[in-house]
């Protein structure tokens, strides 16, 4: 009686002349043969995500599968996007997270980054210039990030991808790189929701600032400039309440183990600190010492004149005061801002524009200890 052949096998000739049974070859599962790079992004950053995906496909000659939910080539009509995203995350080796003011509040981006960390994926935060890297939260906070400040930033990312995948892809289409980083740099510059608040007096301005300081969350970030002559003194009660409130909020942050700093920028044309400005420094220094936050008070001497005073509080508040000159009869005005994007932009402005033109001072001697040159 002849032997039955199993449906899942076929007969194969072997050198001895006999017959043997060999299993039918299994078809490759769709999408698993290529290494996968997953781009996590907020909806608002879809343009950058799509451009980045197409550039990566170009430089890898489609040898790498690149998933970005914003690109129609990643998600087809009729696909269930939650399951498609989850499947792409599962098969990915590398997860690139576009970090922007929009993604910072995106639950999906947080989920995707958290999944990547838990699954042991290579997680690379790509930070938009409008976002302050100091504000990175877990799990992105514990990963080395890359700011998208120029084409060389993405060249560095490609080098890291090569190292992770054992490949040797080279940069091509440098104009596409310029387009990607240019789009990231331009994002959020024209979308700052502001509520202008005209204040009738200096006291009213400080009162409003104090109110916002008290309302700020424990995760506080305070930064201030004084680019004109300081008129606040021991007889200026509103000014003293402002200084005390800022010091107390920083002291609270210290006790909670939160990030906090109060940075004072002082303009000095000849490199010397005038007596009235020194007294302003000492007034703040004493307040911060009383509140246990002396190491959070930092002083810089500006080598250029800025006509703008800025105070940012937390991730979602800012006061910008436009000081009138001594001869200007107009009272001061303030802009009360509820916008993480603007706060991030202000922080970027300090880092890129103000800091290089300033020298950090030792609080005891008021001598330069670190130059921004």
Protein Blocks (a to p, Z undefined) as FASTA:
>chain_A
ZZdddfkbccdddfkopacdddddddddehilpccddddddfklmmmmmmmmmmmmmmnn
opaccddfklmklpcghiafklmmmmmmmmpmbdcddddfklmmgmklmmmmmmmmmnop
acdddddfklcfklpccfklmpccdddfbfklmmmmmmmmmmmnopacdcehkllmmmmm
mmmmmgoklmcccdddddfbfklmmmmmmmmmmmpcfbdcdddddfbdcfbdfklmklmm
mmmmmmmmmmmmmmnopacddddddddfkopacfklmmmmmmmmmmmmmnopmmmpccdd
dfbdcfbdcddehjkbccddddddfklmbdcdddddddfklmmmmmmmmmmmmmmmcccd
dfklopafbdfZZ
